[in-house]
Amino acid sequence: MTNIYIGVCAFKKKYYKSGINCVEVQQTFYNIPMEKTLQKWREEAPPEFIFNVKAFQGLTHDIKSPTWKRFTKKLDEHQKKLVGNLNLNELTKEWINKHINFMRILNARVLLIQTPASFNPTSENIKKALRFFEYLSDKIKESKADFWIGWEPRGEWMKNFHNLDNVFSSFNNITHVVDIFFHEPITVRKIMYFRLHGKPYLNYRYKYSDEDFKFLIQRIDSLKKTSDSIFLMFNNVYMEQDVLRFKKFLGVK
């Protein structure tokens, strides 16, 4: 039986009692949290509450990204040259190790790696992606942690599946994260993870309709034969309302 998880790309403690029981933590994208904070979240959450984690921007976004404005600490000039673009160095390796601990503490299912459109599918970046995911995968195995990697490449990657295939065919623990309304994943895995960003693409102020829900049900049904778990993660302004509406539409709690 395929497990269907319907959640939001956000985390608030009020979700524990709101009917929302699957989240993608965004706080980890903007800053590196204290482990004791995550321990408290897990302890206070109901046992069936599911966490996923969005990886820190220091792994994916270079220092020019406006998202760094929400970073509350300081990097020195040397460190600023090391961040983002799936670079592997002593600083980013330290952050990767922290993420593995985060996932273990939260008993999280998927670690989302979302690369920006500025991270183009050049030959250099393909090599970076291969090295990055090889290192991350090896560290997961060494730690005996039990979670999947989800990679959501933005921009030109989606126009040339050959570039994506070079990466995804090299690993069996990485799932291709897309918005299922606009793109098809390059491969079908046991775990599928979809992020829904509104319509047209990345129109975060969109409110999903019953017709959209019917489309999602059709897509879920087509994947049930091959996937053990399917995550549908709403990432729009109305995500809290849309998740509860969709769950009611499906007749699930």
GURO-485405 format. One line per field, with one value per atom (N, C-alpha, C): residue number from 1; chain; atom name; x, y, z. Coordinates in steps of 0.05 Angstrom, whole numbers, plus 5000, padded with zeros to 4 digits. Each point is the difference from the previous one (the first is absolute). Layout:
REM GURO-485405
num: c(NUM_...)
cadena: c(A_...)
atomo: c(CA_...)
xx: c(X_...)
yy: c(Y_...)
zz: c(Z_...)
REM end
This chain:
REM GURO-485405
num: c(1_1_1_2_2_2_3_3_3_4_4_4_5_5_5_6_6_6_7_7_7_8_8_8_9_9_9_10_10_10_11_11_11_12_12_12_13_13_13_14_14_14_15_15_15_16_16_16_17_17_17_18_18_18_19_19_19_20_20_20_21_21_21_22_22_22_23_23_23_24_24_24_25_25_25_26_26_26_27_27_27_28_28_28_29_29_29_30_30_30_31_31_31_32_32_32_33_33_33_34_34_34_35_35_35_36_36_36_37_37_37_38_38_38_39_39_39_40_40_40_41_41_41_42_42_42_43_43_43_44_44_44_45_45_45_46_46_46_47_47_47_48_48_48_49_49_49_50_50_50_51_51_51_52_52_52_53_53_53_54_54_54_55_55_55_56_56_56_57_57_57_58_58_58_59_59_59_60_60_60_61_61_61_62_62_62_63_63_63_64_64_64_65_65_65_66_66_66_67_67_67_68_68_68_69_69_69_70_70_70_71_71_71_72_72_72_73_73_73_74_74_74_75_75_75_76_76_76_77_77_77_78_78_78_79_79_79_80_80_80_81_81_81_82_82_82_83_83_83_84_84_84_85_85_85_86_86_86_87_87_87_88_88_88_89_89_89_90_90_90_91_91_91_92_92_92_93_93_93_94_94_94_95_95_95_96_96_96_97_97_97_98_98_98_99_99_99_100_100_100_101_101_101_102_102_102_103_103_103_104_104_104_105_105_105_106_106_106_107_107_107_108_108_108_109_109_109_110_110_110_111_111_111_112_112_112_113_113_113_114_114_114_115_115_115_116_116_116_117_117_117_118_118_118_119_119_119_120_120_120_121_121_121_122_122_122_123_123_123_124_124_124_125_125_125_126_126_126_127_127_127_128_128_128_129_129_129_130_130_130_131_131_131_132_132_132_133_133_133_134_134_134_135_135_135_136_136_136_137_137_137_138_138_138_139_139_139_140_140_140_141_141_141_142_142_142_143_143_143_144_144_144_145_145_145_146_146_146_147_147_147_148_148_148_149_149_149_150_150_150_151_151_151_152_152_152_153_153_153_154_154_154_155_155_155_156_156_156_157_157_157_158_158_158_159_159_159_160_160_160_161_161_161_162_162_162_163_163_163_164_164_164_165_165_165_166_166_166_167_167_167_168_168_168_169_169_169_170_170_170_171_171_171_172_172_172_173_173_173_174_174_174_175_175_175_176_176_176_177_177_177_178_178_178_179_179_179_180_180_180_181_181_181_182_182_182_183_183_183_184_184_184_185_185_185_186_186_186_187_187_187_188_188_188_189_189_189_190_190_190_191_191_191_192_192_192_193_193_193_194_194_194_195_195_195_196_196_196_197_197_197_198_198_198_199_199_199_200_200_200_201_201_201_202_202_202_203_203_203_204_204_204_205_205_205_206_206_206_207_207_207_208_208_208_209_209_209_210_210_210_211_211_211_212_212_212_213_213_213_214_214_214_215_215_215_216_216_216_217_217_217_218_218_218_219_219_219_220_220_220_221_221_221_222_222_222_223_223_223_224_224_224_225_225_225_226_226_226_227_227_227_228_228_228_229_229_229_230_230_230_231_231_231_232_232_232_233_233_233_234_234_234_235_235_235_236_236_236_237_237_237_238_238_238_239_239_239_240_240_240_241_241_241_242_242_242_243_243_243_244_244_244_245_245_245_246_246_246_247_247_247_248_248_248_249_249_249_250_250_250_251_251_251_252_252_252_253_253_253)
cadena: c(A_A_A_A_A_A_A_A_A_A_A_A_A_A_A_A_A_A_A_A_A_A_A_A_A_A_A_A_A_A_A_A_A_A_A_A_A_A_A_A_A_A_A_A_A_A_A_A_A_A_A_A_A_A_A_A_A_A_A_A_A_A_A_A_A_A_A_A_A_A_A_A_A_A_A_A_A_A_A_A_A_A_A_A_A_A_A_A_A_A_A_A_A_A_A_A_A_A_A_A_A_A_A_A_A_A_A_A_A_A_A_A_A_A_A_A_A_A_A_A_A_A_A_A_A_A_A_A_A_A_A_A_A_A_A_A_A_A_A_A_A_A_A_A_A_A_A_A_A_A_A_A_A_A_A_A_A_A_A_A_A_A_A_A_A_A_A_A_A_A_A_A_A_A_A_A_A_A_A_A_A_A_A_A_A_A_A_A_A_A_A_A_A_A_A_A_A_A_A_A_A_A_A_A_A_A_A_A_A_A_A_A_A_A_A_A_A_A_A_A_A_A_A_A_A_A_A_A_A_A_A_A_A_A_A_A_A_A_A_A_A_A_A_A_A_A_A_A_A_A_A_A_A_A_A_A_A_A_A_A_A_A_A_A_A_A_A_A_A_A_A_A_A_A_A_A_A_A_A_A_A_A_A_A_A_A_A_A_A_A_A_A_A_A_A_A_A_A_A_A_A_A_A_A_A_A_A_A_A_A_A_A_A_A_A_A_A_A_A_A_A_A_A_A_A_A_A_A_A_A_A_A_A_A_A_A_A_A_A_A_A_A_A_A_A_A_A_A_A_A_A_A_A_A_A_A_A_A_A_A_A_A_A_A_A_A_A_A_A_A_A_A_A_A_A_A_A_A_A_A_A_A_A_A_A_A_A_A_A_A_A_A_A_A_A_A_A_A_A_A_A_A_A_A_A_A_A_A_A_A_A_A_A_A_A_A_A_A_A_A_A_A_A_A_A_A_A_A_A_A_A_A_A_A_A_A_A_A_A_A_A_A_A_A_A_A_A_A_A_A_A_A_A_A_A_A_A_A_A_A_A_A_A_A_A_A_A_A_A_A_A_A_A_A_A_A_A_A_A_A_A_A_A_A_A_A_A_A_A_A_A_A_A_A_A_A_A_A_A_A_A_A_A_A_A_A_A_A_A_A_A_A_A_A_A_A_A_A_A_A_A_A_A_A_A_A_A_A_A_A_A_A_A_A_A_A_A_A_A_A_A_A_A_A_A_A_A_A_A_A_A_A_A_A_A_A_A_A_A_A_A_A_A_A_A_A_A_A_A_A_A_A_A_A_A_A_A_A_A_A_A_A_A_A_A_A_A_A_A_A_A_A_A_A_A_A_A_A_A_A_A_A_A_A_A_A_A_A_A_A_A_A_A_A_A_A_A_A_A_A_A_A_A_A_A_A_A_A_A_A_A_A_A_A_A_A_A_A_A_A_A_A_A_A_A_A_A_A_A_A_A_A_A_A_A_A_A_A_A_A_A_A_A_A_A_A_A_A_A_A_A_A_A_A_A_A_A_A_A_A_A_A_A_A_A_A_A_A_A_A_A_A_A_A_A_A_A_A_A_A_A_A_A_A_A_A_A_A_A_A_A_A_A_A_A_A_A_A_A_A_A_A_A_A_A_A_A_A_A_A_A_A_A_A_A_A_A_A_A_A_A_A_A_A_A_A_A_A_A_A_A_A_A_A_A_A_A_A_A)
atomo: c(N_CA_C_N_CA_C_N_CA_C_N_CA_C_N_CA_C_N_CA_C_N_CA_C_N_CA_C_N_CA_C_N_CA_C_N_CA_C_N_CA_C_N_CA_C_N_CA_C_N_CA_C_N_CA_C_N_CA_C_N_CA_C_N_CA_C_N_CA_C_N_CA_C_N_CA_C_N_CA_C_N_CA_C_N_CA_C_N_CA_C_N_CA_C_N_CA_C_N_CA_C_N_CA_C_N_CA_C_N_CA_C_N_CA_C_N_CA_C_N_CA_C_N_CA_C_N_CA_C_N_CA_C_N_CA_C_N_CA_C_N_CA_C_N_CA_C_N_CA_C_N_CA_C_N_CA_C_N_CA_C_N_CA_C_N_CA_C_N_CA_C_N_CA_C_N_CA_C_N_CA_C_N_CA_C_N_CA_C_N_CA_C_N_CA_C_N_CA_C_N_CA_C_N_CA_C_N_CA_C_N_CA_C_N_CA_C_N_CA_C_N_CA_C_N_CA_C_N_CA_C_N_CA_C_N_CA_C_N_CA_C_N_CA_C_N_CA_C_N_CA_C_N_CA_C_N_CA_C_N_CA_C_N_CA_C_N_CA_C_N_CA_C_N_CA_C_N_CA_C_N_CA_C_N_CA_C_N_CA_C_N_CA_C_N_CA_C_N_CA_C_N_CA_C_N_CA_C_N_CA_C_N_CA_C_N_CA_C_N_CA_C_N_CA_C_N_CA_C_N_CA_C_N_CA_C_N_CA_C_N_CA_C_N_CA_C_N_CA_C_N_CA_C_N_CA_C_N_CA_C_N_CA_C_N_CA_C_N_CA_C_N_CA_C_N_CA_C_N_CA_C_N_CA_C_N_CA_C_N_CA_C_N_CA_C_N_CA_C_N_CA_C_N_CA_C_N_CA_C_N_CA_C_N_CA_C_N_CA_C_N_CA_C_N_CA_C_N_CA_C_N_CA_C_N_CA_C_N_CA_C_N_CA_C_N_CA_C_N_CA_C_N_CA_C_N_CA_C_N_CA_C_N_CA_C_N_CA_C_N_CA_C_N_CA_C_N_CA_C_N_CA_C_N_CA_C_N_CA_C_N_CA_C_N_CA_C_N_CA_C_N_CA_C_N_CA_C_N_CA_C_N_CA_C_N_CA_C_N_CA_C_N_CA_C_N_CA_C_N_CA_C_N_CA_C_N_CA_C_N_CA_C_N_CA_C_N_CA_C_N_CA_C_N_CA_C_N_CA_C_N_CA_C_N_CA_C_N_CA_C_N_CA_C_N_CA_C_N_CA_C_N_CA_C_N_CA_C_N_CA_C_N_CA_C_N_CA_C_N_CA_C_N_CA_C_N_CA_C_N_CA_C_N_CA_C_N_CA_C_N_CA_C_N_CA_C_N_CA_C_N_CA_C_N_CA_C_N_CA_C_N_CA_C_N_CA_C_N_CA_C_N_CA_C_N_CA_C_N_CA_C_N_CA_C_N_CA_C_N_CA_C_N_CA_C_N_CA_C_N_CA_C_N_CA_C_N_CA_C_N_CA_C_N_CA_C_N_CA_C_N_CA_C_N_CA_C_N_CA_C_N_CA_C_N_CA_C_N_CA_C_N_CA_C_N_CA_C_N_CA_C_N_CA_C_N_CA_C_N_CA_C_N_CA_C_N_CA_C_N_CA_C_N_CA_C_N_CA_C_N_CA_C_N_CA_C_N_CA_C_N_CA_C_N_CA_C_N_CA_C_N_CA_C_N_CA_C_N_CA_C_N_CA_C_N_CA_C_N_CA_C_N_CA_C_N_CA_C_N_CA_C_N_CA_C_N_CA_C_N_CA_C_N_CA_C_N_CA_C_N_CA_C_N_CA_C_N_CA_C_N_CA_C_N_CA_C_N_CA_C_N_CA_C_N_CA_C_N_CA_C_N_CA_C_N_CA_C_N_CA_C_N_CA_C_N_CA_C_N_CA_C_N_CA_C)
xx: c(5017_4983_5018_4993_5015_4991_5019_4994_5000_4978_4998_5002_5019_5004_4995_4982_4992_5009_5017_5011_5006_5014_5006_5030_5009_5028_5003_4997_5001_4999_5007_4996_4992_4979_4990_4991_5004_4992_4969_4986_4971_4990_5017_4992_4996_5012_4997_4970_4984_4972_4981_5010_4984_4990_5008_4993_5022_5020_5024_5021_5007_5019_5024_5006_5024_5011_5025_5012_5027_5008_5028_5011_5018_5011_5016_4992_5014_5021_4997_5018_5029_5004_5026_5013_4984_5010_5014_4989_5010_5023_4999_5020_5005_5023_5006_4989_4980_4987_5017_4994_5011_4987_5016_4989_4979_5004_4980_4973_5000_4974_4986_5014_4987_4991_5016_4992_4974_4997_4975_4976_5005_4978_4991_5020_4993_4986_5009_4988_4972_4995_4973_4980_5011_4982_4987_4976_4988_5018_4999_5018_4996_4976_4995_5006_5009_5006_5026_4999_5022_5015_5026_5018_5015_5003_5020_5016_5024_5018_5010_4998_5012_5029_5019_5028_5008_5020_5010_5009_4994_5008_5030_5015_5029_5010_4984_5007_4992_4980_4987_5001_4999_4998_5025_5011_5024_4993_5020_4997_4985_4997_4985_4970_4991_4971_4987_4977_4986_4991_4999_4992_5019_5025_5019_4994_4982_4992_4987_4990_4987_5019_5025_5020_5008_4998_5003_5028_5018_5028_5018_5026_5018_5020_5006_5021_5023_5025_5022_5003_5018_5003_5009_5017_5008_4977_4984_4977_4979_4997_4981_5006_5026_5008_4995_4995_4997_4972_4980_4973_4986_4979_4982_5010_4982_5007_5010_4991_5008_5030_5013_5029_5006_5022_5009_5027_5000_5024_4996_5019_4998_4976_4992_4977_4974_4997_4975_4998_5023_5000_4991_5008_4991_4970_4989_4971_4986_5011_4987_4998_5021_5000_4978_4997_4979_4972_4997_4974_4993_5020_4994_4991_5012_4990_4972_4994_4973_4980_5006_4981_4996_5021_4997_4984_5005_4985_4970_4993_4972_4987_5017_4990_4987_5013_4990_5002_4983_4998_5017_4998_5013_5016_5025_5016_4999_4988_4996_5024_5012_5021_4988_4995_4988_5021_5009_5020_4986_5011_4987_5004_4985_5003_5027_5014_5027_5020_4993_5018_4993_5013_4993_5013_4989_5010_5025_5020_5026_5015_5020_5016_5013_5008_5012_4979_4976_4980_4989_5000_4993_5020_5026_5020_4997_4994_4995_4977_4978_4977_5007_5015_5008_5017_5020_5017_4985_4982_4985_4982_4985_4981_5015_5023_5016_5009_5010_5010_4977_4977_4977_4990_4998_4990_5019_5026_5020_4997_4996_4997_4975_4979_4975_5004_5014_5005_5018_5020_5018_4986_4981_4985_4977_4995_4977_4974_4998_4975_4981_4975_4980_4982_5009_4984_5008_4983_5005_5009_5013_5008_4980_4990_4983_5015_5004_5013_4980_4997_4982_5017_5010_5015_4981_5007_4984_5013_4986_5011_5005_5023_5006_5002_5003_5002_4975_4977_4975_4996_5018_4997_5018_5016_5018_5003_4983_4999_5026_5015_5026_5018_5001_5016_4991_4974_4989_5006_4998_5004_5028_5019_5028_5002_4984_5001_4982_4975_4981_5006_5012_5006_5024_5014_5024_4993_4975_4993_4972_4996_4974_4985_5012_4988_4992_4999_4992_4975_4980_4976_4998_4990_4998_4975_5005_4978_4991_4974_4989_4973_4989_4972_4985_4984_4988_4980_4992_4982_5014_5027_5015_5023_5010_5023_4996_5011_5001_5027_5001_5026_5016_5026_5017_4999_4994_4999_4979_4990_4980_5014_4999_5013_4979_5010_4982_4987_5016_4989_4999_4977_4996_4992_5012_4997_4994_4976_4991_4995_5010_4995_4982_4978_4980_5001_5009_5007_4979_4977_4979_5000_4980_4996_4994_5013_5021_5024_5020_5023_5012_5003_5011_4982_4974_4981_4990_5014_4995_4974_4987_4975_4976_5005_4979_4986_4974_4984_4991_5006_4994_4970_4990_4971_4994_4975_4992_5009_5001_5010_5030_5015_5028_5002_4983_5001_4994_4982_4994_5024_5014_5025_5021_5002_5020_4993_4974_4992_5007_4996_5007_5030_5016_5029_5009_4987_5006_4994_4976_4992_5020_5011_5019_5026_5006_5026_4998_4976_4997_5013_5001_5010_5031_5013_5029_5012_4985_5010_4988_5016_4991_4988_5012_4992_5000_4979_4997_4995_5017_4996_4990_4978_4990_5002_5019_5006_4992_4980_4990_5019_5007_5018_4989_4976_4987_4989_4991_4990_4978_4983_4976_5005_5025_5006_4986_4997_4986_4971_4986_4972_4999_5018_4999_5005_5019_5005_4975_4988_4976_4977_4997_4979_5006_5025_5006_4997_5008_4996_4970_4984_4971_4989_5011_4992_5006_5022_5008_4986_4989_4987_5020_5023_5021_5004_5010_5005_5028)
yy: c(4976_5024_5025_5019_5024_5020_5012_5021_5027_5015_5027_5020_5018_5021_5027_5015_5026_5021_5018_5018_5028_5016_5027_5005_5019_5008_5022_4993_5018_4983_5012_4987_5020_4994_5015_4979_5006_4982_4996_5020_4998_4977_4991_4978_4974_4998_4975_4994_5021_4996_5011_5005_5014_4982_4974_4983_4998_5017_4998_4983_4978_4982_4992_5016_4995_5027_5005_5027_4997_5022_5004_5024_4995_5022_5019_5026_5021_5014_5000_5014_4991_4975_4989_5010_5011_5012_5027_5016_5027_5000_4982_4999_4971_4996_4974_5000_4985_5001_4985_5005_4984_4973_4979_4973_4998_5014_4998_5011_5019_5010_4978_4986_4978_4978_4994_4979_5008_5025_5009_4997_5007_4997_4971_4982_4972_4989_5008_4991_5010_5024_5012_4991_4991_4992_4973_4995_4974_4979_4975_4979_4997_5005_4996_5025_5021_5025_4996_5008_4995_5026_4999_5022_4993_5020_5000_5026_5001_5023_5012_5026_5014_5008_4992_5004_5029_5006_5027_5013_5025_5015_5001_4996_4999_4978_4979_4978_5005_5017_5002_5027_5021_5028_5016_5012_5016_5025_5014_5023_5023_5001_5021_4996_4977_4994_5018_5012_5017_4985_4974_4984_5003_5007_5004_5023_5017_5023_4990_4975_4989_4983_5000_4985_5018_4989_5016_5001_4984_5000_5014_4998_5013_4980_5003_4985_5019_4991_5017_5000_5016_5003_4974_4985_4974_4981_4998_4982_5007_5025_5008_4989_4995_4988_4970_4988_4971_4990_5018_4991_4996_4983_4998_4982_4997_4986_4971_4987_4972_4997_5022_4998_4982_4985_4983_5011_5007_5010_4995_5008_4994_5013_5023_5014_4985_4994_4987_4971_4987_4973_5000_5020_5003_5004_5016_5004_4974_4985_4975_4981_4998_4983_5009_5027_5010_4992_5000_4993_4971_4983_4971_4998_5015_5000_5011_5021_5012_4978_4986_4980_4978_4992_4979_5009_5025_5010_5002_5010_5003_4975_4979_4976_5008_5019_5011_4981_5003_4981_5009_5026_5009_5026_5001_5024_5013_5023_5014_5017_4996_5017_5015_5026_5016_5020_4994_5018_5021_5025_5022_4999_5016_5001_5009_5015_5009_4978_4977_4976_4985_5008_4990_4972_4985_4973_5001_5013_5000_4974_4994_4976_5001_5024_5004_4994_5011_4996_4972_4986_4971_4985_5006_4987_5007_5025_5008_4985_4997_4986_4971_4987_4972_4997_5018_4998_5006_5020_5007_4977_4989_4979_4973_4996_4977_5003_5023_5005_4998_5013_4999_4971_4986_4972_4983_5004_4984_5006_5025_5008_4989_4999_4988_4970_4986_4972_4996_5016_4998_5003_5019_5006_4981_4983_4981_5014_5025_5015_4989_5005_4989_5022_5013_5020_5003_5012_5004_5029_5003_5027_5007_5025_5010_5023_4999_5023_5013_5026_5017_5020_4993_5019_5020_5025_5020_5009_5014_5012_4981_5003_4986_4970_4990_4971_4985_5013_4987_5000_5013_5001_4979_4987_4980_4976_4980_4978_4983_5003_4985_5008_5026_5010_4988_4999_4989_4971_4986_4971_4993_5016_4995_4999_5015_5001_4978_5000_4982_4970_4994_4972_4990_5019_4992_4993_5006_4996_4988_4982_4988_5011_5020_5011_5029_5009_5028_5000_5015_5002_5028_5001_5025_5015_5023_5017_5020_4999_5018_5010_5020_5007_4984_4981_4980_5013_5024_5014_5009_5002_5011_4982_4983_4983_4971_4982_4972_4994_4984_4992_4983_5002_4985_4970_4993_4972_4996_4976_4994_4983_5009_4987_4989_4985_4990_5023_5022_5024_5022_5012_5022_5025_5023_5024_5023_5011_5021_5026_5022_5026_5016_5010_5014_5030_5015_5028_5019_4990_5018_4999_5013_5001_5029_5009_4986_4995_4987_4991_5022_4995_5018_5024_4998_5020_4992_5009_4991_5009_5020_5010_4984_4979_4984_4983_4997_4983_4976_4976_4976_4994_4991_4995_4970_4994_4971_4986_5014_4988_4993_5018_4994_4975_4997_4977_4974_5002_4976_4992_5020_4995_4986_5010_4988_4971_4994_4973_4982_5009_4985_4993_5020_4997_4980_5003_4981_4972_4996_4973_4988_5016_4990_4992_5009_4994_4979_4993_4981_4973_4991_4974_4998_5023_4999_5014_5016_5015_4991_4999_4992_5025_5023_5024_5023_5016_5024_5024_5020_5025_5022_5013_5023_5024_5017_5022_5027_5012_5026_5022_5018_5021_5026_5007_5024_5016_5024_5017_4986_4986_4987_4971_4993_4971_4987_5014_4988_4994_5018_4996_4978_5001_4981_4972_4996_4973_4989_5016_4990_4995_5017_4995_4975_4996_4976_4975_5000_4977_4993_5021_4996_4989_5011_4991_4970_4991_4972_4983_5013_4985_4988_5014_4990_5020_4991_5018_5011)
zz: c(5000_5000_5000_4982_4998_5021_5015_5019_4987_5004_4988_5023_4998_5020_4988_5012_4990_5021_4991_5020_4989_5017_4993_5002_4983_5001_5021_5024_5023_5025_5023_5025_5022_5013_5024_5020_5025_5021_5001_4990_5000_4983_4981_4982_5016_5023_5016_5005_5002_5007_4978_4976_4980_4978_5000_4977_4979_5003_4983_5014_4988_5014_4983_4980_4983_4992_5006_4995_4986_4987_4991_5014_5018_5017_4982_5001_4985_5017_5026_5018_4995_4992_4995_4975_4982_4975_5006_5018_5004_5021_5019_5021_5009_5013_5012_5028_5006_5027_5021_5025_5022_5000_5006_5000_5022_5022_5022_4992_4981_4990_4985_4983_4985_5018_5021_5019_5013_5007_5012_4981_4975_4980_4998_4999_4997_5025_5023_5025_5004_4991_5003_4979_4977_4978_5006_4989_5002_4986_5009_4988_4970_4990_4971_4984_5012_4986_4984_4974_4982_4993_5005_4993_4974_4983_4979_5004_4988_5006_4974_4997_4978_5007_4984_5006_5001_5016_5004_4974_4997_4976_4995_5021_4997_4983_4996_4983_4971_4996_4973_4987_5016_4990_5005_4979_5005_5015_5009_5018_4988_4973_4987_5002_5008_5002_5021_4993_5020_5024_4999_5023_5024_4994_5022_5018_4992_5017_5026_5000_5023_5018_4992_5015_5024_5024_5024_5011_4989_5009_4980_5002_4981_4989_4975_4987_4994_5003_4992_4970_4990_4971_4987_5014_4989_4998_5021_5001_4979_4994_4980_4972_4995_4975_4998_5023_5001_4998_5004_5003_4972_5001_4978_4977_4980_4975_5004_5021_5007_5002_5008_5004_5024_4997_5021_5011_5025_5014_5030_5016_5028_5013_4992_5011_4993_4974_4992_5009_5003_5011_5029_5015_5027_5001_4982_4999_4992_4982_4992_5024_5015_5024_5020_5002_5017_4990_4974_4989_5005_4999_5006_5029_5018_5028_5002_4985_5000_4992_4979_4990_5020_5014_5020_5024_5009_5023_4994_4977_4992_4990_4996_4986_4973_4986_4976_4976_4981_4977_4976_4993_4976_5006_4990_5002_4972_4999_4974_4994_4977_4989_4977_5004_4978_4989_4976_4988_4984_5000_4986_4970_4986_4971_4991_5017_4993_4999_5012_4999_4975_4978_4973_4996_4980_4995_4982_5009_4986_5006_4985_5006_5027_5008_5027_5022_4996_5021_5001_4977_5001_5016_4997_5016_5029_5006_5027_5013_4985_5010_5006_4982_5004_5024_5004_5023_5026_4999_5024_5009_4981_5008_5007_4988_5008_5029_5007_5027_5020_4994_5017_5004_4978_5001_5017_4996_5016_5030_5007_5028_5012_4984_5010_5006_4982_5004_5025_5003_5023_5026_5000_5025_5005_4980_5001_5004_4991_5000_4979_5004_4982_4989_4979_4987_4971_4984_4972_4995_4977_4990_4978_5001_4978_4988_4973_4987_4981_5005_4983_4985_4976_4984_4986_5000_4987_4974_4983_4977_4976_4987_4975_5003_5023_5004_4989_5003_4992_4970_4985_4971_4986_5016_4988_5019_4996_5019_5000_4978_4999_5023_5006_5022_5026_5004_5025_5002_4978_5000_5009_4993_5008_5030_5014_5029_5013_4992_5013_4995_4977_4994_5016_5013_5016_5029_5008_5028_5002_5019_5004_5025_5013_5024_4996_4975_4994_4983_5008_4985_4987_4976_4985_5008_5012_5010_4979_4993_4980_5010_4986_5003_4979_5009_4982_4980_5006_4981_4975_5001_4978_4989_5016_4992_5009_4984_5007_5012_5021_5011_4980_5001_4981_5006_5025_5007_5022_5002_5021_5021_5025_5022_5019_5020_5021_5016_5002_5013_4979_4996_4982_5017_4992_5016_4981_5002_4983_5016_4989_5013_4981_5010_4985_5005_4979_5004_4989_4992_4989_4970_4988_4971_4992_4977_4986_5018_4990_5016_5016_5026_5020_5006_4994_5008_5028_5020_5028_5011_4987_5010_4989_4986_4988_5021_4998_5017_4984_5008_4984_5000_4977_4995_5003_5000_5000_4975_4977_4976_5003_5013_5006_5017_5020_5017_4984_4982_4983_4984_4989_4985_5018_5025_5018_5006_5004_5005_4977_4975_4977_4999_5007_5000_5022_5023_5022_4992_4988_4992_4980_4983_4980_5012_5024_5012_5022_5007_5023_4994_4975_4994_5004_4999_5001_5025_5014_5023_5026_5021_5026_5015_4995_5014_4980_5001_4983_5018_4998_5015_4981_5008_4986_5019_4995_5018_4988_5011_4990_5009_4981_5006_4988_5008_4991_5024_4995_5022_5015_4986_5012_5007_5004_5003_5024_5022_5023_4993_4988_4992_4979_4980_4978_5009_5019_5010_5013_5018_5014_4981_4979_4980_4984_4992_4984_5017_5025_5017_5003_5003_5002_4974_4977_4973_4997_5011_4999_5021_5020_5022_5019_5004_5019_5022_5022_5023_4998)
REM end
